[in-house]
Amino acid sequence: MSLMPCYTTATELQRNYKKVVKKAKKAKDGVVVLSNNTPVGVYMDYQTYISKMEKRGLDAVFGKWTNEEAEEFNKRVDEMCEKIDTEI
C-alpha cells in the first residue's frame, strides 16, 4: 500500500459514483473516502479486491504495517486534510 492513497469525499461518492469507480479502477489499493476531512472507509474495485484475496488472503487487502509506518500514514493524512480548502 502506498503512503499517499487516492482519496475522495463521501459527497463525491454520492454525487459522482461513476467517477469514483473509474478512479478506484486506476488505483491499485483503493480510494480512501473522507467525511468531514476524516477517513471513514475505502472504496476498492471488485477485481482488485478478488485478486488480493486470492493471492494472500485478507492481509493483502488490509496489509500489515509497523507502528512507524502507521504513524507516518496518519501524519500524512492529517497534513493532507489540513490542506483541503473547504471553500472550494
PDB file of N, CA, C and O in Angstrom:
ATOM      1  N   MET A   1       0.856  -1.180   0.000  1.00  0.00           N
ATOM      2  CA  MET A   1       0.000   0.000   0.000  1.00  0.00           C
ATOM      3  C   MET A   1       0.894   1.233   0.000  1.00  0.00           C
ATOM      4  O   MET A   1       1.870   1.299   0.747  1.00  0.00           O
ATOM      5  N   SER A   2       0.565   2.189  -0.823  1.00  0.00           N
ATOM      6  CA  SER A   2       1.353   3.415  -0.839  1.00  0.00           C
ATOM      7  C   SER A   2       0.978   4.292   0.350  1.00  0.00           C
ATOM      8  O   SER A   2      -0.113   4.170   0.908  1.00  0.00           O
ATOM      9  N   LEU A   3       1.893   5.175   0.729  1.00  0.00           N
ATOM     10  CA  LEU A   3       1.626   6.036   1.879  1.00  0.00           C
ATOM     11  C   LEU A   3       0.723   7.203   1.534  1.00  0.00           C
ATOM     12  O   LEU A   3       0.148   7.809   2.438  1.00  0.00           O
ATOM     13  N   MET A   4       0.576   7.543   0.261  1.00  0.00           N
ATOM     14  CA  MET A   4      -0.318   8.625  -0.160  1.00  0.00           C
ATOM     15  C   MET A   4      -1.410   8.056  -1.056  1.00  0.00           C
ATOM     16  O   MET A   4      -1.294   8.098  -2.281  1.00  0.00           O
ATOM     17  N   PRO A   5      -2.463   7.528  -0.458  1.00  0.00           N
ATOM     18  CA  PRO A   5      -3.512   6.902  -1.250  1.00  0.00           C
ATOM     19  C   PRO A   5      -4.353   7.923  -2.005  1.00  0.00           C
ATOM     20  O   PRO A   5      -4.357   9.109  -1.675  1.00  0.00           O
ATOM     21  N   CYS A   6      -5.062   7.446  -3.020  1.00  0.00           N
ATOM     22  CA  CYS A   6      -6.058   8.286  -3.681  1.00  0.00           C
ATOM     23  C   CYS A   6      -7.174   8.517  -2.672  1.00  0.00           C
ATOM     24  O   CYS A   6      -7.443   7.665  -1.826  1.00  0.00           O
ATOM     25  N   TYR A   7      -7.815   9.659  -2.765  1.00  0.00           N
ATOM     26  CA  TYR A   7      -8.898   9.919  -1.831  1.00  0.00           C
ATOM     27  C   TYR A   7     -10.044  10.642  -2.534  1.00  0.00           C
ATOM     28  O   TYR A   7      -9.866  11.237  -3.597  1.00  0.00           O
ATOM     29  N   THR A   8     -11.195  10.578  -1.931  1.00  0.00           N
ATOM     30  CA  THR A   8     -12.383  11.274  -2.396  1.00  0.00           C
ATOM     31  C   THR A   8     -13.226  11.588  -1.168  1.00  0.00           C
ATOM     32  O   THR A   8     -12.945  11.113  -0.068  1.00  0.00           O
ATOM     33  N   THR A   9     -14.246  12.381  -1.365  1.00  0.00           N
ATOM     34  CA  THR A   9     -15.137  12.695  -0.250  1.00  0.00           C
ATOM     35  C   THR A   9     -16.394  11.825  -0.326  1.00  0.00           C
ATOM     36  O   THR A   9     -16.735  11.294  -1.383  1.00  0.00           O
ATOM     37  N   ALA A  10     -17.059  11.694   0.790  1.00  0.00           N
ATOM     38  CA  ALA A  10     -18.313  10.933   0.820  1.00  0.00           C
ATOM     39  C   ALA A  10     -19.344  11.593  -0.099  1.00  0.00           C
ATOM     40  O   ALA A  10     -20.135  10.905  -0.744  1.00  0.00           O
ATOM     41  N   THR A  11     -19.331  12.922  -0.156  1.00  0.00           N
ATOM     42  CA  THR A  11     -20.259  13.640  -1.027  1.00  0.00           C
ATOM     43  C   THR A  11     -19.984  13.323  -2.491  1.00  0.00           C
ATOM     44  O   THR A  11     -20.913  13.097  -3.267  1.00  0.00           O
ATOM     45  N   GLU A  12     -18.695  13.307  -2.870  1.00  0.00           N
ATOM     46  CA  GLU A  12     -18.359  12.991  -4.261  1.00  0.00           C
ATOM     47  C   GLU A  12     -18.756  11.565  -4.594  1.00  0.00           C
ATOM     48  O   GLU A  12     -19.209  11.288  -5.705  1.00  0.00           O
ATOM     49  N   LEU A  13     -18.589  10.661  -3.644  1.00  0.00           N
ATOM     50  CA  LEU A  13     -19.006   9.273  -3.852  1.00  0.00           C
ATOM     51  C   LEU A  13     -20.505   9.202  -4.117  1.00  0.00           C
ATOM     52  O   LEU A  13     -20.948   8.439  -4.976  1.00  0.00           O
ATOM     53  N   GLN A  14     -21.289   9.991  -3.387  1.00  0.00           N
ATOM     54  CA  GLN A  14     -22.736  10.004  -3.575  1.00  0.00           C
ATOM     55  C   GLN A  14     -23.135  10.655  -4.896  1.00  0.00           C
ATOM     56  O   GLN A  14     -24.001  10.145  -5.608  1.00  0.00           O
ATOM     57  N   ARG A  15     -22.507  11.774  -5.218  1.00  0.00           N
ATOM     58  CA  ARG A  15     -22.910  12.546  -6.394  1.00  0.00           C
ATOM     59  C   ARG A  15     -22.286  12.074  -7.701  1.00  0.00           C
ATOM     60  O   ARG A  15     -22.906  12.183  -8.759  1.00  0.00           O
ATOM     61  N   ASN A  16     -21.076  11.557  -7.636  1.00  0.00           N
ATOM     62  CA  ASN A  16     -20.342  11.172  -8.841  1.00  0.00           C
ATOM     63  C   ASN A  16     -19.815   9.748  -8.723  1.00  0.00           C
ATOM     64  O   ASN A  16     -18.615   9.504  -8.844  1.00  0.00           O
ATOM     65  N   TYR A  17     -20.712   8.829  -8.491  1.00  0.00           N
ATOM     66  CA  TYR A  17     -20.340   7.442  -8.252  1.00  0.00           C
ATOM     67  C   TYR A  17     -19.469   6.875  -9.375  1.00  0.00           C
ATOM     68  O   TYR A  17     -18.445   6.246  -9.107  1.00  0.00           O
ATOM     69  N   LYS A  18     -19.870   7.093 -10.631  1.00  0.00           N
ATOM     70  CA  LYS A  18     -19.120   6.530 -11.758  1.00  0.00           C
ATOM     71  C   LYS A  18     -17.691   7.074 -11.816  1.00  0.00           C
ATOM     72  O   LYS A  18     -16.760   6.343 -12.154  1.00  0.00           O
ATOM     73  N   LYS A  19     -17.523   8.341 -11.490  1.00  0.00           N
ATOM     74  CA  LYS A  19     -16.196   8.948 -11.475  1.00  0.00           C
ATOM     75  C   LYS A  19     -15.316   8.293 -10.411  1.00  0.00           C
ATOM     76  O   LYS A  19     -14.138   8.034 -10.657  1.00  0.00           O
ATOM     77  N   VAL A  20     -15.868   8.027  -9.255  1.00  0.00           N
ATOM     78  CA  VAL A  20     -15.116   7.379  -8.174  1.00  0.00           C
ATOM     79  C   VAL A  20     -14.784   5.935  -8.561  1.00  0.00           C
ATOM     80  O   VAL A  20     -13.698   5.449  -8.245  1.00  0.00           O
ATOM     81  N   VAL A  21     -15.698   5.251  -9.236  1.00  0.00           N
ATOM     82  CA  VAL A  21     -15.442   3.880  -9.686  1.00  0.00           C
ATOM     83  C   VAL A  21     -14.263   3.863 -10.657  1.00  0.00           C
ATOM     84  O   VAL A  21     -13.398   2.994 -10.560  1.00  0.00           O
ATOM     85  N   LYS A  22     -14.221   4.807 -11.586  1.00  0.00           N
ATOM     86  CA  LYS A  22     -13.097   4.891 -12.530  1.00  0.00           C
ATOM     87  C   LYS A  22     -11.790   5.158 -11.792  1.00  0.00           C
ATOM     88  O   LYS A  22     -10.756   4.573 -12.116  1.00  0.00           O
ATOM     89  N   LYS A  23     -11.841   6.044 -10.799  1.00  0.00           N
ATOM     90  CA  LYS A  23     -10.644   6.356 -10.004  1.00  0.00           C
ATOM     91  C   LYS A  23     -10.173   5.108  -9.253  1.00  0.00           C
ATOM     92  O   LYS A  23      -8.972   4.857  -9.158  1.00  0.00           O
ATOM     93  N   ALA A  24     -11.115   4.331  -8.722  1.00  0.00           N
ATOM     94  CA  ALA A  24     -10.771   3.120  -7.970  1.00  0.00           C
ATOM     95  C   ALA A  24     -10.156   2.061  -8.879  1.00  0.00           C
ATOM     96  O   ALA A  24      -9.269   1.321  -8.453  1.00  0.00           O
ATOM     97  N   LYS A  25     -10.617   1.980 -10.127  1.00  0.00           N
ATOM     98  CA  LYS A  25     -10.049   1.006 -11.056  1.00  0.00           C
ATOM     99  C   LYS A  25      -8.599   1.338 -11.382  1.00  0.00           C
ATOM    100  O   LYS A  25      -7.793   0.436 -11.605  1.00  0.00           O
ATOM    101  N   LYS A  26      -8.257   2.640 -11.412  1.00  0.00           N
ATOM    102  CA  LYS A  26      -6.884   3.059 -11.692  1.00  0.00           C
ATOM    103  C   LYS A  26      -5.982   2.889 -10.472  1.00  0.00           C
ATOM    104  O   LYS A  26      -4.798   2.577 -10.607  1.00  0.00           O
ATOM    105  N   ALA A  27      -6.544   3.093  -9.285  1.00  0.00           N
ATOM    106  CA  ALA A  27      -5.757   2.986  -8.043  1.00  0.00           C
ATOM    107  C   ALA A  27      -5.571   1.514  -7.712  1.00  0.00           C
ATOM    108  O   ALA A  27      -6.517   0.732  -7.799  1.00  0.00           O
ATOM    109  N   LYS A  28      -4.359   1.135  -7.332  1.00  0.00           N
ATOM    110  CA  LYS A  28      -4.145  -0.281  -7.048  1.00  0.00           C
ATOM    111  C   LYS A  28      -4.476  -0.670  -5.617  1.00  0.00           C
ATOM    112  O   LYS A  28      -4.527  -1.860  -5.307  1.00  0.00           O
ATOM    113  N   ASP A  29      -4.702   0.303  -4.734  1.00  0.00           N
ATOM    114  CA  ASP A  29      -5.032  -0.011  -3.343  1.00  0.00           C
ATOM    115  C   ASP A  29      -6.401   0.517  -2.927  1.00  0.00           C
ATOM    116  O   ASP A  29      -6.760   0.412  -1.754  1.00  0.00           O
ATOM    117  N   GLY A  30      -7.160   1.071  -3.835  1.00  0.00           N
ATOM    118  CA  GLY A  30      -8.469   1.600  -3.499  1.00  0.00           C
ATOM    119  C   GLY A  30      -8.439   3.097  -3.284  1.00  0.00           C
ATOM    120  O   GLY A  30      -7.386   3.729  -3.357  1.00  0.00           O
ATOM    121  N   VAL A  31      -9.605   3.657  -3.017  1.00  0.00           N
ATOM    122  CA  VAL A  31      -9.776   5.093  -2.814  1.00  0.00           C
ATOM    123  C   VAL A  31     -10.264   5.321  -1.387  1.00  0.00           C
ATOM    124  O   VAL A  31     -11.281   4.762  -0.977  1.00  0.00           O
ATOM    125  N   VAL A  32      -9.545   6.133  -0.645  1.00  0.00           N
ATOM    126  CA  VAL A  32      -9.936   6.451   0.727  1.00  0.00           C
ATOM    127  C   VAL A  32     -11.087   7.455   0.679  1.00  0.00           C
ATOM    128  O   VAL A  32     -10.999   8.464  -0.021  1.00  0.00           O
ATOM    129  N   VAL A  33     -12.149   7.189   1.405  1.00  0.00           N
ATOM    130  CA  VAL A  33     -13.317   8.066   1.455  1.00  0.00           C
ATOM    131  C   VAL A  33     -13.236   8.905   2.727  1.00  0.00           C
ATOM    132  O   VAL A  33     -13.113   8.375   3.831  1.00  0.00           O
ATOM    133  N   LEU A  34     -13.307  10.226   2.551  1.00  0.00           N
ATOM    134  CA  LEU A  34     -13.243  11.160   3.680  1.00  0.00           C
ATOM    135  C   LEU A  34     -14.629  11.719   3.974  1.00  0.00           C
ATOM    136  O   LEU A  34     -15.401  12.003   3.057  1.00  0.00           O
ATOM    137  N   SER A  35     -14.935  11.875   5.246  1.00  0.00           N
ATOM    138  CA  SER A  35     -16.140  12.549   5.690  1.00  0.00           C
ATOM    139  C   SER A  35     -15.708  13.533   6.766  1.00  0.00           C
ATOM    140  O   SER A  35     -15.098  13.144   7.762  1.00  0.00           O
ATOM    141  N   ASN A  36     -16.025  14.807   6.565  1.00  0.00           N
ATOM    142  CA  ASN A  36     -15.554  15.857   7.472  1.00  0.00           C
ATOM    143  C   ASN A  36     -14.040  15.801   7.646  1.00  0.00           C
ATOM    144  O   ASN A  36     -13.516  15.928   8.753  1.00  0.00           O
ATOM    145  N   ASN A  37     -13.350  15.607   6.517  1.00  0.00           N
ATOM    146  CA  ASN A  37     -11.885  15.551   6.476  1.00  0.00           C
ATOM    147  C   ASN A  37     -11.287  14.421   7.306  1.00  0.00           C
ATOM    148  O   ASN A  37     -10.130  14.503   7.719  1.00  0.00           O
ATOM    149  N   THR A  38     -12.055  13.377   7.552  1.00  0.00           N
ATOM    150  CA  THR A  38     -11.602  12.227   8.323  1.00  0.00           C
ATOM    151  C   THR A  38     -11.829  10.956   7.507  1.00  0.00           C
ATOM    152  O   THR A  38     -12.933  10.750   7.003  1.00  0.00           O
ATOM    153  N   PRO A  39     -10.820  10.099   7.362  1.00  0.00           N
ATOM    154  CA  PRO A  39     -11.019   8.849   6.629  1.00  0.00           C
ATOM    155  C   PRO A  39     -12.073   7.985   7.315  1.00  0.00           C
ATOM    156  O   PRO A  39     -12.002   7.730   8.517  1.00  0.00           O
ATOM    157  N   VAL A  40     -13.057   7.536   6.521  1.00  0.00           N
ATOM    158  CA  VAL A  40     -14.126   6.711   7.082  1.00  0.00           C
ATOM    159  C   VAL A  40     -14.243   5.358   6.391  1.00  0.00           C
ATOM    160  O   VAL A  40     -14.952   4.476   6.875  1.00  0.00           O
ATOM    161  N   GLY A  41     -13.557   5.187   5.266  1.00  0.00           N
ATOM    162  CA  GLY A  41     -13.649   3.919   4.567  1.00  0.00           C
ATOM    163  C   GLY A  41     -12.800   3.913   3.320  1.00  0.00           C
ATOM    164  O   GLY A  41     -12.139   4.895   2.984  1.00  0.00           O
ATOM    165  N   VAL A  42     -12.835   2.772   2.635  1.00  0.00           N
ATOM    166  CA  VAL A  42     -12.089   2.618   1.392  1.00  0.00           C
ATOM    167  C   VAL A  42     -13.009   1.999   0.364  1.00  0.00           C
ATOM    168  O   VAL A  42     -13.695   1.013   0.632  1.00  0.00           O
ATOM    169  N   TYR A  43     -13.013   2.596  -0.826  1.00  0.00           N
ATOM    170  CA  TYR A  43     -13.741   2.000  -1.946  1.00  0.00           C
ATOM    171  C   TYR A  43     -12.703   1.357  -2.845  1.00  0.00           C
ATOM    172  O   TYR A  43     -11.752   2.010  -3.273  1.00  0.00           O
ATOM    173  N   MET A  44     -12.887   0.074  -3.132  1.00  0.00           N
ATOM    174  CA  MET A  44     -11.935  -0.672  -3.936  1.00  0.00           C
ATOM    175  C   MET A  44     -12.662  -1.351  -5.085  1.00  0.00           C
ATOM    176  O   MET A  44     -13.769  -1.862  -4.916  1.00  0.00           O
ATOM    177  N   ASP A  45     -12.030  -1.353  -6.262  1.00  0.00           N
ATOM    178  CA  ASP A  45     -12.561  -2.074  -7.406  1.00  0.00           C
ATOM    179  C   ASP A  45     -12.694  -3.555  -7.039  1.00  0.00           C
ATOM    180  O   ASP A  45     -11.811  -4.116  -6.391  1.00  0.00           O
ATOM    181  N   TYR A  46     -13.779  -4.177  -7.447  1.00  0.00           N
ATOM    182  CA  TYR A  46     -14.047  -5.552  -7.055  1.00  0.00           C
ATOM    183  C   TYR A  46     -12.978  -6.510  -7.561  1.00  0.00           C
ATOM    184  O   TYR A  46     -12.571  -7.418  -6.836  1.00  0.00           O
ATOM    185  N   GLN A  47     -12.519  -6.322  -8.793  1.00  0.00           N
ATOM    186  CA  GLN A  47     -11.485  -7.211  -9.335  1.00  0.00           C
ATOM    187  C   GLN A  47     -10.178  -7.092  -8.547  1.00  0.00           C
ATOM    188  O   GLN A  47      -9.491  -8.092  -8.337  1.00  0.00           O
ATOM    189  N   THR A  48      -9.835  -5.891  -8.115  1.00  0.00           N
ATOM    190  CA  THR A  48      -8.649  -5.693  -7.282  1.00  0.00           C
ATOM    191  C   THR A  48      -8.817  -6.434  -5.957  1.00  0.00           C
ATOM    192  O   THR A  48      -7.897  -7.107  -5.494  1.00  0.00           O
ATOM    193  N   TYR A  49      -9.975  -6.308  -5.365  1.00  0.00           N
ATOM    194  CA  TYR A  49     -10.277  -6.998  -4.109  1.00  0.00           C
ATOM    195  C   TYR A  49     -10.139  -8.513  -4.273  1.00  0.00           C
ATOM    196  O   TYR A  49      -9.496  -9.172  -3.456  1.00  0.00           O
ATOM    197  N   ILE A  50     -10.743  -9.063  -5.329  1.00  0.00           N
ATOM    198  CA  ILE A  50     -10.696 -10.508  -5.572  1.00  0.00           C
ATOM    199  C   ILE A  50      -9.260 -10.979  -5.792  1.00  0.00           C
ATOM    200  O   ILE A  50      -8.849 -12.000  -5.241  1.00  0.00           O
ATOM    201  N   SER A  51      -8.496 -10.233  -6.599  1.00  0.00           N
ATOM    202  CA  SER A  51      -7.123 -10.663  -6.863  1.00  0.00           C
ATOM    203  C   SER A  51      -6.273 -10.624  -5.589  1.00  0.00           C
ATOM    204  O   SER A  51      -5.430 -11.498  -5.383  1.00  0.00           O
ATOM    205  N   LYS A  52      -6.487  -9.625  -4.740  1.00  0.00           N
ATOM    206  CA  LYS A  52      -5.746  -9.560  -3.472  1.00  0.00           C
ATOM    207  C   LYS A  52      -6.157 -10.699  -2.550  1.00  0.00           C
ATOM    208  O   LYS A  52      -5.313 -11.281  -1.869  1.00  0.00           O
ATOM    209  N   MET A  53      -7.424 -11.015  -2.523  1.00  0.00           N
ATOM    210  CA  MET A  53      -7.899 -12.101  -1.667  1.00  0.00           C
ATOM    211  C   MET A  53      -7.350 -13.442  -2.145  1.00  0.00           C
ATOM    212  O   MET A  53      -6.974 -14.288  -1.333  1.00  0.00           O
ATOM    213  N   GLU A  54      -7.304 -13.637  -3.465  1.00  0.00           N
ATOM    214  CA  GLU A  54      -6.818 -14.908  -3.997  1.00  0.00           C
ATOM    215  C   GLU A  54      -5.324 -15.079  -3.760  1.00  0.00           C
ATOM    216  O   GLU A  54      -4.861 -16.190  -3.502  1.00  0.00           O
ATOM    217  N   LYS A  55      -4.568 -13.990  -3.845  1.00  0.00           N
ATOM    218  CA  LYS A  55      -3.111 -14.080  -3.711  1.00  0.00           C
ATOM    219  C   LYS A  55      -2.678 -14.376  -2.285  1.00  0.00           C
ATOM    220  O   LYS A  55      -1.922 -15.317  -2.040  1.00  0.00           O
ATOM    221  N   ARG A  56      -3.159 -13.568  -1.344  1.00  0.00           N
ATOM    222  CA  ARG A  56      -2.625 -13.683   0.014  1.00  0.00           C
ATOM    223  C   ARG A  56      -3.674 -13.617   1.101  1.00  0.00           C
ATOM    224  O   ARG A  56      -3.315 -13.537   2.275  1.00  0.00           O
ATOM    225  N   GLY A  57      -4.909 -13.646   0.781  1.00  0.00           N
ATOM    226  CA  GLY A  57      -5.943 -13.595   1.798  1.00  0.00           C
ATOM    227  C   GLY A  57      -6.214 -12.183   2.294  1.00  0.00           C
ATOM    228  O   GLY A  57      -5.883 -11.208   1.620  1.00  0.00           O
ATOM    229  N   LEU A  58      -6.799 -12.079   3.438  1.00  0.00           N
ATOM    230  CA  LEU A  58      -7.260 -10.814   3.990  1.00  0.00           C
ATOM    231  C   LEU A  58      -6.124  -9.826   4.254  1.00  0.00           C
ATOM    232  O   LEU A  58      -6.326  -8.619   4.124  1.00  0.00           O
ATOM    233  N   ASP A  59      -4.940 -10.309   4.619  1.00  0.00           N
ATOM    234  CA  ASP A  59      -3.815  -9.410   4.865  1.00  0.00           C
ATOM    235  C   ASP A  59      -3.421  -8.635   3.623  1.00  0.00           C
ATOM    236  O   ASP A  59      -2.917  -7.517   3.733  1.00  0.00           O
ATOM    237  N   ALA A  60      -3.636  -9.199   2.446  1.00  0.00           N
ATOM    238  CA  ALA A  60      -3.309  -8.497   1.200  1.00  0.00           C
ATOM    239  C   ALA A  60      -4.220  -7.303   0.991  1.00  0.00           C
ATOM    240  O   ALA A  60      -3.816  -6.311   0.384  1.00  0.00           O
ATOM    241  N   VAL A  61      -5.442  -7.386   1.486  1.00  0.00           N
ATOM    242  CA  VAL A  61      -6.379  -6.278   1.334  1.00  0.00           C
ATOM    243  C   VAL A  61      -6.044  -5.168   2.325  1.00  0.00           C
ATOM    244  O   VAL A  61      -5.963  -3.998   1.950  1.00  0.00           O
ATOM    245  N   PHE A  62      -5.850  -5.534   3.580  1.00  0.00           N
ATOM    246  CA  PHE A  62      -5.640  -4.539   4.619  1.00  0.00           C
ATOM    247  C   PHE A  62      -4.165  -4.243   4.862  1.00  0.00           C
ATOM    248  O   PHE A  62      -3.813  -3.153   5.312  1.00  0.00           O
ATOM    249  N   GLY A  63      -3.319  -5.197   4.569  1.00  0.00           N
ATOM    250  CA  GLY A  63      -1.887  -5.004   4.751  1.00  0.00           C
ATOM    251  C   GLY A  63      -1.495  -5.040   6.216  1.00  0.00           C
ATOM    252  O   GLY A  63      -2.335  -4.949   7.111  1.00  0.00           O
ATOM    253  N   LYS A  64      -0.200  -5.175   6.434  1.00  0.00           N
ATOM    254  CA  LYS A  64       0.341  -5.147   7.789  1.00  0.00           C
ATOM    255  C   LYS A  64       1.428  -4.092   7.815  1.00  0.00           C
ATOM    256  O   LYS A  64       2.394  -4.167   7.056  1.00  0.00           O
ATOM    257  N   TRP A  65       1.275  -3.126   8.672  1.00  0.00           N
ATOM    258  CA  TRP A  65       2.228  -2.036   8.814  1.00  0.00           C
ATOM    259  C   TRP A  65       2.878  -2.102  10.181  1.00  0.00           C
ATOM    260  O   TRP A  65       2.297  -2.574  11.158  1.00  0.00           O
ATOM    261  N   THR A  66       4.095  -1.614  10.210  1.00  0.00           N
ATOM    262  CA  THR A  66       4.734  -1.434  11.507  1.00  0.00           C
ATOM    263  C   THR A  66       4.104  -0.207  12.160  1.00  0.00           C
ATOM    264  O   THR A  66       3.397   0.557  11.502  1.00  0.00           O
ATOM    265  N   ASN A  67       4.358  -0.021  13.442  1.00  0.00           N
ATOM    266  CA  ASN A  67       3.830   1.163  14.129  1.00  0.00           C
ATOM    267  C   ASN A  67       4.349   2.438  13.486  1.00  0.00           C
ATOM    268  O   ASN A  67       3.621   3.424  13.376  1.00  0.00           O
ATOM    269  N   GLU A  68       5.626   2.417  13.056  1.00  0.00           N
ATOM    270  CA  GLU A  68       6.210   3.603  12.419  1.00  0.00           C
ATOM    271  C   GLU A  68       5.508   3.928  11.108  1.00  0.00           C
ATOM    272  O   GLU A  68       5.228   5.092  10.822  1.00  0.00           O
ATOM    273  N   GLU A  69       5.222   2.894  10.305  1.00  0.00           N
ATOM    274  CA  GLU A  69       4.515   3.115   9.040  1.00  0.00           C
ATOM    275  C   GLU A  69       3.108   3.647   9.282  1.00  0.00           C
ATOM    276  O   GLU A  69       2.650   4.538   8.566  1.00  0.00           O
ATOM    277  N   ALA A  70       2.430   3.114  10.274  1.00  0.00           N
ATOM    278  CA  ALA A  70       1.078   3.571  10.584  1.00  0.00           C
ATOM    279  C   ALA A  70       1.094   5.021  11.067  1.00  0.00           C
ATOM    280  O   ALA A  70       0.224   5.809  10.696  1.00  0.00           O
ATOM    281  N   GLU A  71       2.082   5.376  11.893  1.00  0.00           N
ATOM    282  CA  GLU A  71       2.189   6.758  12.366  1.00  0.00           C
ATOM    283  C   GLU A  71       2.488   7.714  11.215  1.00  0.00           C
ATOM    284  O   GLU A  71       1.933   8.812  11.163  1.00  0.00           O
ATOM    285  N   GLU A  72       3.361   7.306  10.291  1.00  0.00           N
ATOM    286  CA  GLU A  72       3.688   8.132   9.126  1.00  0.00           C
ATOM    287  C   GLU A  72       2.448   8.339   8.251  1.00  0.00           C
ATOM    288  O   GLU A  72       2.199   9.445   7.772  1.00  0.00           O
ATOM    289  N   PHE A  73       1.680   7.277   8.049  1.00  0.00           N
ATOM    290  CA  PHE A  73       0.445   7.376   7.268  1.00  0.00           C
ATOM    291  C   PHE A  73      -0.529   8.355   7.921  1.00  0.00           C
ATOM    292  O   PHE A  73      -1.078   9.230   7.251  1.00  0.00           O
ATOM    293  N   ASN A  74      -0.742   8.205   9.228  1.00  0.00           N
ATOM    294  CA  ASN A  74      -1.660   9.097   9.939  1.00  0.00           C
ATOM    295  C   ASN A  74      -1.200  10.546   9.864  1.00  0.00           C
ATOM    296  O   ASN A  74      -2.016  11.453   9.705  1.00  0.00           O
ATOM    297  N   LYS A  75       0.098  10.761   9.978  1.00  0.00           N
ATOM    298  CA  LYS A  75       0.651  12.108   9.888  1.00  0.00           C
ATOM    299  C   LYS A  75       0.377  12.712   8.514  1.00  0.00           C
ATOM    300  O   LYS A  75      -0.028  13.869   8.401  1.00  0.00           O
ATOM    301  N   ARG A  76       0.605  11.908   7.466  1.00  0.00           N
ATOM    302  CA  ARG A  76       0.381  12.410   6.101  1.00  0.00           C
ATOM    303  C   ARG A  76      -1.091  12.676   5.821  1.00  0.00           C
ATOM    304  O   ARG A  76      -1.421  13.650   5.146  1.00  0.00           O
ATOM    305  N   VAL A  77      -1.969  11.839   6.322  1.00  0.00           N
ATOM    306  CA  VAL A  77      -3.407  12.070   6.140  1.00  0.00           C
ATOM    307  C   VAL A  77      -3.817  13.344   6.858  1.00  0.00           C
ATOM    308  O   VAL A  77      -4.583  14.141   6.316  1.00  0.00           O
ATOM    309  N   ASP A  78      -3.314  13.547   8.077  1.00  0.00           N
ATOM    310  CA  ASP A  78      -3.631  14.775   8.820  1.00  0.00           C
ATOM    311  C   ASP A  78      -3.142  16.005   8.058  1.00  0.00           C
ATOM    312  O   ASP A  78      -3.855  17.004   7.964  1.00  0.00           O
ATOM    313  N   GLU A  79      -1.917  15.930   7.510  1.00  0.00           N
ATOM    314  CA  GLU A  79      -1.385  17.052   6.737  1.00  0.00           C
ATOM    315  C   GLU A  79      -2.234  17.303   5.495  1.00  0.00           C
ATOM    316  O   GLU A  79      -2.505  18.450   5.140  1.00  0.00           O
ATOM    317  N   MET A  80      -2.651  16.223   4.840  1.00  0.00           N
ATOM    318  CA  MET A  80      -3.461  16.336   3.638  1.00  0.00           C
ATOM    319  C   MET A  80      -4.811  16.978   3.970  1.00  0.00           C
ATOM    320  O   MET A  80      -5.299  17.820   3.215  1.00  0.00           O
ATOM    321  N   CYS A  81      -5.406  16.590   5.080  1.00  0.00           N
ATOM    322  CA  CYS A  81      -6.708  17.122   5.470  1.00  0.00           C
ATOM    323  C   CYS A  81      -6.601  18.598   5.839  1.00  0.00           C
ATOM    324  O   CYS A  81      -7.545  19.358   5.623  1.00  0.00           O
ATOM    325  N   GLU A  82      -5.462  19.012   6.392  1.00  0.00           N
ATOM    326  CA  GLU A  82      -5.275  20.423   6.719  1.00  0.00           C
ATOM    327  C   GLU A  82      -5.216  21.273   5.462  1.00  0.00           C
ATOM    328  O   GLU A  82      -5.588  22.446   5.498  1.00  0.00           O
ATOM    329  N   LYS A  83      -4.756  20.708   4.349  1.00  0.00           N
ATOM    330  CA  LYS A  83      -4.608  21.463   3.108  1.00  0.00           C
ATOM    331  C   LYS A  83      -5.898  21.562   2.316  1.00  0.00           C
ATOM    332  O   LYS A  83      -5.977  22.338   1.363  1.00  0.00           O
ATOM    333  N   ILE A  84      -6.917  20.787   2.691  1.00  0.00           N
ATOM    334  CA  ILE A  84      -8.180  20.822   1.962  1.00  0.00           C
ATOM    335  C   ILE A  84      -8.876  22.136   2.235  1.00  0.00           C
ATOM    336  O   ILE A  84      -9.105  22.504   3.388  1.00  0.00           O
ATOM    337  N   ASP A  85      -9.212  22.842   1.169  1.00  0.00           N
ATOM    338  CA  ASP A  85      -9.888  24.140   1.290  1.00  0.00           C
ATOM    339  C   ASP A  85     -11.398  23.873   1.262  1.00  0.00           C
ATOM    340  O   ASP A  85     -11.943  23.482   0.230  1.00  0.00           O
ATOM    341  N   THR A  86     -12.050  24.081   2.370  1.00  0.00           N
ATOM    342  CA  THR A  86     -13.488  23.811   2.457  1.00  0.00           C
ATOM    343  C   THR A  86     -14.320  24.836   1.681  1.00  0.00           C
ATOM    344  O   THR A  86     -15.521  24.636   1.496  1.00  0.00           O
ATOM    345  N   GLU A  87     -13.704  25.925   1.227  1.00  0.00           N
ATOM    346  CA  GLU A  87     -14.401  26.945   0.451  1.00  0.00           C
ATOM    347  C   GLU A  87     -14.670  26.467  -0.979  1.00  0.00           C
ATOM    348  O   GLU A  87     -15.577  26.962  -1.647  1.00  0.00           O
ATOM    349  N   ILE A  88     -13.869  25.497  -1.441  1.00  0.00           N
ATOM    350  CA  ILE A  88     -13.989  25.050  -2.836  1.00  0.00           C
ATOM    351  C   ILE A  88     -15.196  24.160  -2.998  1.00  0.00           C
ATOM    352  O   ILE A  88     -15.467  23.682  -4.099  1.00  0.00           O
TER     353      ILE A  88
END
